[in-house]
Amino acid sequence: MMTAGEYEFRIIGRVSDAVLAEFHGLDAAFQPAETVLHGTHLDQAALHGVLERVRELGLELVEVRQVRNGRR
């Protein structure tokens, strides 16, 4: 069984505020070529939910990474 953890989701481009509102409970940071969503205490169901929302919105996901020891 997978335990809840911290995750980053890297999406190509700058995601608008309206689209970011679809990702309740996730923080967003912007880098020159991508948007980084960060969530804590995400379990397997929540991970699948984020991935489904990315797909539904037609966003291009570059990477999903589990963040360990608070390091980003």
Residue pairs with C-beta under 8 A, 6 or more apart in sequence:
2 43
2 44
3 43
4 41
4 42
4 43
4 46
5 40
5 41
5 42
5 66
5 67
6 38
6 39
6 40
6 41
6 42
6 66
6 67
6 68
6 70
7 38
7 39
7 42
7 47
7 50
7 64
7 65
7 66
7 67
8 36
8 37
8 38
8 63
8 64
8 65
8 67
8 72
9 26
9 36
9 37
9 38
9 39
9 50
9 54
9 61
9 63
9 64
10 34
10 35
10 36
10 37
10 61
10 62
10 63
10 64
10 65
11 34
11 35
11 36
11 37
11 54
11 59
11 60
11 61
11 62
12 33
12 34
12 59
12 60
12 62
13 33
13 34
13 35
13 60
14 30
14 34
14 35
15 28
15 35
15 59
19 57
19 59
20 28
20 35
20 37
22 53
22 57
23 37
23 50
23 53
25 39
26 37
26 38
26 39
26 50
27 37
27 38
27 39
28 35
28 36
28 37
28 38
29 35
29 36
29 38
30 36
34 62
37 50
38 67
38 72
39 46
39 50
42 50
47 64
51 61
51 64
54 61
